[in-house]
């Protein structure tokens, strides 16, 4: 049986959703009334499937789109005993399922109605085309199982997905590609298991033991698959976080030197293809040592964070900022020539000079910036960095805040 994860709070759900769930519950209730006389005549084996259904609803497998899959066995009893086997099972298992999912009344109503209607429909179709089981499985058996299972899966999933759309506005499960992929997953999980349970139930001399054994093995397999998938997802998240940490300066939140040396060649290749300039700024926070010596390292750390804040306030979304050393920073300015890079550098120097430190109210942040541009100053990573460094030293020698590298000599 498929259901969906909780969406909006019950009081926030639209009235249309509540009407929808009540309508499905009413349909399930009508079928329950007609099914009860026949249910009293079911053989003792029916109680086995009822018990498995109750226990199966204690465990739900999370899929995508908020979909939850229980280890449900309801198709097997409707194939064996008729469509009337479904309504009592869903009436008794709905409270168990909703307790497992911590769900509310509306979802309990939809669970009962949806499951009852579509499992009963699948059972009625199966009875119509397959009045009795053959001693040996035949292609007619298989075709009847597949057709009946398809009715159950498509109807059940469409009802649950539309209910989620009404409750939360999320229509992703109703998109054809997503719906078909989800239906295929649900079909593969339910129909073969139900057919296998039917075969083991009909086998001797201990059909009940075999049936429970198959159900338990399937449950363990599904549980193992889910745990493996969740472990892999956690591992992937951890690896992504570690990768991000390895490329980030923890103090400023900027990318670090390692990331800079990885990104610069990629950006040069990209700009070489497009024919656009790429400028590199190298900034030396020359007042950092003085701040550290006079006010302590807490003030120095604040100064470094102020540089990062200045970058974020001035740079574009496409620009990339890095902390590449103790007091050194680098900035990549895509599609920016030398004149544009010099304007950005002047703005950054002005922003730094206006910054104030809580740890050092009298301190003033001063920096020197060297500018180099691809392809005007260099075409490869190391020469371009060297050109920006040379421009930085030139700014210091001239006593100015910003300077650009001299043009590269023709090869």
GIPE-V375635 format. One record per pair of residues at least 6 apart in sequence whose C-alpha atoms are under 7 Angstrom apart, sorted by the first residue. I is the first residue (numbers start at 0). J is the second residue. D is the distance in Angstrom with one decimal. If there is no record, write none. Layout:
BEGIN
I	J	D
I	J	D
END
This chain:
BEGIN
0	68	6.1
0	69	5.7
0	71	5.6
0	114	6.7
1	66	6.9
1	67	5.7
1	68	4.9
1	69	6.6
1	155	7.0
1	156	6.6
2	66	5.9
2	67	5.3
2	68	6.7
2	110	6.7
2	159	5.9
3	65	5.3
3	66	4.4
3	67	5.4
3	159	6.7
3	163	6.9
4	65	4.8
4	66	6.0
4	67	6.5
5	102	6.7
6	166	6.8
6	167	5.8
7	166	6.8
7	167	6.0
12	166	5.4
13	166	6.3
15	165	6.9
16	162	6.5
16	165	5.3
16	166	5.6
17	105	6.3
20	105	6.0
20	108	5.7
20	109	4.7
21	108	6.4
23	109	6.0
23	112	4.5
23	113	6.1
24	108	5.1
24	109	6.0
24	111	6.1
24	112	4.1
25	112	7.0
26	112	6.2
26	116	6.9
27	86	7.0
27	111	6.6
27	112	4.3
27	115	5.4
27	116	5.7
30	86	6.6
31	86	5.0
31	87	6.7
34	83	4.6
34	86	6.8
37	83	6.5
38	83	6.5
38	84	6.5
45	76	6.8
48	72	6.8
48	76	6.5
49	88	5.8
51	72	6.9
52	71	5.6
52	72	5.8
52	73	6.8
52	92	6.7
53	92	5.1
53	95	6.7
55	69	6.1
55	70	4.6
55	71	5.5
56	69	5.6
56	70	6.5
56	71	6.8
56	92	6.8
56	95	6.2
56	96	4.9
57	95	6.6
57	96	6.2
57	99	5.6
58	69	5.9
58	70	6.8
59	67	5.8
59	68	5.2
59	69	4.4
60	67	5.5
60	68	4.9
60	69	6.2
60	225	6.7
61	67	4.7
61	68	6.4
64	172	6.4
70	218	6.7
72	193	5.9
73	85	6.4
74	118	6.5
74	193	5.8
75	193	4.8
75	194	6.5
75	196	6.5
75	197	5.7
76	84	6.1
77	83	7.0
77	84	5.4
77	85	6.3
77	122	4.9
78	122	5.8
78	125	6.6
81	122	5.8
81	123	6.9
81	126	6.7
82	119	4.5
82	122	4.3
82	123	5.3
83	119	6.8
85	115	5.8
85	118	6.2
85	119	5.8
86	115	5.1
89	111	5.5
89	114	6.6
89	115	6.1
90	111	6.2
93	107	6.1
93	110	6.5
93	111	5.8
97	107	6.0
113	155	6.1
113	158	6.6
114	155	6.6
117	151	5.2
117	154	6.0
117	155	5.9
118	151	5.6
121	147	4.7
121	148	6.5
121	150	5.8
121	151	5.4
122	147	6.9
124	147	6.2
125	143	6.0
125	147	5.7
128	143	6.7
129	143	6.5
148	190	5.7
152	182	6.4
152	185	6.7
152	186	6.1
153	182	6.4
156	182	6.9
160	172	5.8
160	173	6.3
163	169	6.5
164	170	5.0
172	178	5.3
196	210	5.5
196	213	6.9
199	206	5.8
199	209	5.8
199	210	5.4
200	206	4.5
200	207	6.1
200	209	7.0
200	210	5.6
246	254	5.6
246	255	5.5
246	257	6.2
246	258	5.2
247	253	5.8
247	254	4.3
247	255	5.1
248	254	5.7
248	255	5.1
248	322	6.8
251	303	6.6
251	304	5.0
251	307	5.9
253	307	6.9
253	320	6.3
253	321	5.3
253	322	6.2
254	320	6.6
254	321	4.6
254	322	6.3
255	321	5.3
255	322	5.1
255	323	5.6
256	321	6.7
256	322	6.3
256	323	4.2
259	321	6.5
263	380	6.5
264	380	5.9
270	276	6.5
270	277	6.7
275	334	5.4
276	334	5.1
276	335	5.6
276	336	5.5
276	372	6.6
276	373	5.4
276	374	6.4
277	332	5.9
277	333	4.9
277	334	5.4
277	335	5.6
277	336	6.6
277	372	5.6
277	373	5.0
278	331	6.0
278	332	5.1
278	333	6.6
278	335	5.9
278	336	6.2
278	337	6.6
278	340	6.3
278	370	6.9
278	371	5.7
278	372	4.1
278	373	6.1
279	329	6.9
279	330	5.7
279	331	4.9
279	332	6.3
279	370	5.8
279	371	5.3
279	372	6.1
279	387	6.7
280	329	5.4
280	330	4.9
280	331	6.6
280	368	6.4
280	369	5.6
280	370	4.8
280	371	6.7
280	387	6.5
281	328	5.8
281	329	4.5
281	330	6.6
281	368	5.4
281	369	5.2
281	370	6.7
281	387	6.0
281	388	6.6
281	391	6.9
282	327	5.6
282	328	5.0
282	329	6.1
282	366	6.5
282	367	5.6
282	368	4.3
282	369	6.6
283	326	5.8
283	327	4.7
283	328	6.6
283	366	5.4
283	367	5.3
283	368	6.4
284	326	5.3
284	327	6.4
284	365	6.1
284	366	4.4
284	367	6.7
285	365	6.0
285	366	5.3
286	364	5.8
286	365	5.4
286	366	6.9
287	299	6.1
287	326	6.7
290	298	6.6
290	299	5.8
290	362	6.8
291	298	6.5
291	299	5.1
294	359	6.2
298	358	4.9
298	359	6.1
301	356	6.7
302	356	6.8
305	354	7.0
306	351	6.7
309	347	6.7
309	350	6.2
309	351	6.7
317	333	6.9
318	331	5.8
318	332	5.1
318	333	6.4
319	330	5.6
319	331	5.1
319	332	6.9
320	329	5.9
320	330	4.4
320	331	6.5
321	328	5.6
321	329	5.1
321	330	6.2
322	328	4.4
322	329	6.3
323	329	6.6
336	372	6.5
337	371	7.0
337	372	5.8
340	370	6.9
341	370	6.9
344	368	6.6
344	401	6.7
345	401	6.7
348	366	6.4
351	364	5.6
351	365	6.7
352	363	6.0
352	364	5.3
352	365	6.1
354	364	6.9
356	362	6.9
366	400	6.5
367	391	6.3
367	394	6.6
367	395	6.9
367	400	4.6
367	401	5.9
368	391	5.4
368	400	6.2
368	401	4.8
368	402	6.6
369	387	5.0
369	388	6.2
369	390	4.4
369	391	3.8
369	394	6.9
369	401	6.0
369	402	5.3
369	403	5.6
370	387	5.0
370	390	6.1
370	402	6.2
370	403	4.4
370	404	6.2
371	383	6.4
371	386	5.8
371	387	4.7
371	403	5.9
371	404	5.5
375	406	6.0
375	407	6.5
376	383	6.7
376	386	6.7
376	404	6.7
376	405	6.8
376	406	4.9
376	407	4.7
377	383	4.9
377	407	6.2
386	404	5.6
387	404	6.2
389	404	6.5
390	402	5.5
390	403	5.0
390	404	4.6
391	402	6.5
393	402	6.6
394	400	5.9
394	401	5.6
394	402	5.1
END
